[in-house]
Amino acid sequence: MQLEFISVEEFYFALTLAVRTLEEIDKPGLVEQVRSRLLAECGQPSTVAPGKQNTFNYVFKVKDTDNIPAPSLIVSISDWQDKLRLSSDYGWVLDQQRKPIRTDKYDQRSHFNQNLRSHLQKWLHIPFD
């Protein structure tokens, strides 16, 4: 899996309404570890959300994973109420009215999530479990 960081300047153009939560991980200290590592690796988050419930959101284009019929694949790593939230539009596409609909890949979201977790653990050197 190859992730390409989307900076705050490019975030608007990558935004998709089809991004949905894959998983929320509730492990003490994990949010701060991930925030720190992503800041070191990528710099400023894709979006700045100063608040208690959500303080960062790093968005990435996934380069080498099939998400057909969607033309691209997005992954979001954020915090939400002191939990680490992994989200993606994997298995979703927008219809002509820009409403998210499930694709044939929807049933593979848990497998995609496991691959994403594995990749993030290796890249960020952080055990999620």
C-alpha positions as CSV (number, residue, x, y, z in Angstrom):
1,M,0.0,0.0,0.0
2,Q,1.3,3.4,-0.9
3,L,-0.1,6.6,0.7
4,E,0.3,10.1,-0.8
5,F,-0.4,12.8,1.7
6,I,-2.9,15.5,0.7
7,S,-1.9,18.9,2.1
8,V,-4.3,21.4,3.5
9,E,-4.0,23.4,0.3
10,E,-5.1,20.4,-1.8
11,F,-7.7,19.0,0.6
12,Y,-10.7,20.7,-0.9
13,F,-10.1,19.1,-4.3
14,A,-9.7,15.6,-2.8
15,L,-12.7,15.8,-0.6
16,T,-15.3,13.2,-1.2
17,L,-18.7,12.6,0.4
18,A,-18.2,8.9,0.2
19,V,-15.6,8.7,3.0
20,R,-17.0,6.5,5.8
21,T,-15.5,5.3,9.1
22,L,-13.7,2.0,8.8
23,E,-12.8,1.7,12.5
24,E,-12.4,3.6,15.7
25,I,-9.6,2.4,18.0
26,D,-9.8,3.2,21.7
27,K,-6.4,2.7,23.2
28,P,-4.9,5.1,25.8
29,G,-2.2,7.2,24.3
30,L,-2.7,6.0,20.7
31,V,-4.2,9.3,19.4
32,E,-1.2,11.3,20.7
33,Q,1.3,8.8,19.3
34,V,-0.3,8.8,15.9
35,R,-0.7,12.6,15.9
36,S,3.0,13.1,16.8
37,R,4.2,10.6,14.1
38,L,2.0,12.0,11.4
39,L,3.2,15.5,12.2
40,A,6.8,14.4,12.0
41,E,6.2,12.5,8.7
42,C,3.7,14.8,6.9
43,G,3.8,18.2,8.7
44,Q,0.5,20.1,9.2
45,P,-2.7,18.1,8.9
46,S,-4.9,18.1,5.8
47,T,-7.5,19.9,7.8
48,V,-7.2,21.9,11.0
49,A,-10.0,21.2,13.4
50,P,-9.3,22.9,16.7
51,G,-11.8,21.4,19.1
52,K,-12.1,18.8,21.9
53,Q,-13.8,16.1,19.8
54,N,-11.6,16.4,16.7
55,T,-8.2,18.0,16.6
56,F,-6.5,16.6,13.4
57,N,-7.3,14.9,10.1
58,Y,-4.6,13.6,7.8
59,V,-5.9,12.7,4.3
60,F,-4.1,10.5,1.8
61,K,-4.6,9.2,-1.7
62,V,-4.0,5.5,-1.9
63,K,-1.9,4.8,-5.0
64,D,-1.8,1.0,-5.5
65,T,-5.2,-0.4,-4.4
66,D,-8.1,-1.0,-6.7
67,N,-11.3,0.8,-5.9
68,I,-13.1,0.4,-9.2
69,P,-15.6,1.8,-10.2
70,A,-14.4,4.9,-8.2
71,P,-11.7,6.8,-10.0
72,S,-9.6,7.2,-6.8
73,L,-9.2,6.0,-3.3
74,I,-9.0,8.2,-0.2
75,V,-8.0,7.4,3.4
76,S,-8.5,9.7,6.4
77,I,-6.7,9.3,9.8
78,S,-8.2,11.5,12.5
79,D,-9.1,11.6,16.1
80,W,-12.7,11.7,17.3
81,Q,-13.5,11.9,21.0
82,D,-10.1,10.6,22.1
83,K,-10.3,7.6,19.7
84,L,-8.2,7.1,16.5
85,R,-10.6,7.0,13.5
86,L,-9.6,5.3,10.3
87,S,-11.9,6.2,7.4
88,S,-12.0,5.6,3.6
89,D,-14.2,5.7,0.6
90,Y,-13.2,2.1,-0.2
91,G,-16.3,0.3,-1.4
92,W,-18.3,3.5,-2.0
93,V,-18.8,5.7,-5.0
94,L,-20.9,8.9,-5.6
95,D,-23.8,8.5,-7.9
96,Q,-24.9,11.2,-10.4
97,Q,-26.7,13.1,-7.6
98,R,-23.4,13.0,-5.5
99,K,-24.9,10.6,-3.0
100,P,-22.7,7.7,-1.8
101,I,-23.7,4.2,-2.9
102,R,-22.1,0.9,-2.1
103,T,-20.0,-0.9,-4.8
104,D,-19.1,-4.5,-5.2
105,K,-16.0,-3.9,-3.0
106,Y,-18.1,-2.8,0.0
107,D,-18.0,-6.4,1.5
108,Q,-14.2,-6.2,1.4
109,R,-13.9,-3.1,3.6
110,S,-12.8,-5.1,6.7
111,H,-10.0,-6.7,4.7
112,F,-9.0,-3.3,3.3
113,N,-9.0,-1.9,6.9
114,Q,-6.7,-4.7,8.1
115,N,-4.3,-3.9,5.3
116,L,-4.4,-0.3,6.2
117,R,-3.8,-0.9,9.8
118,S,-0.9,-3.2,9.0
119,H,0.6,-0.5,6.7
120,L,0.2,2.2,9.3
121,Q,1.8,0.2,12.1
122,K,4.8,-0.5,9.9
123,W,5.1,3.1,8.6
124,L,4.5,4.9,11.8
125,H,6.1,2.3,14.1
126,I,3.1,2.2,16.4
127,P,1.3,-0.9,17.6
128,F,-2.4,-0.4,17.4
129,D,-3.3,-3.4,19.5
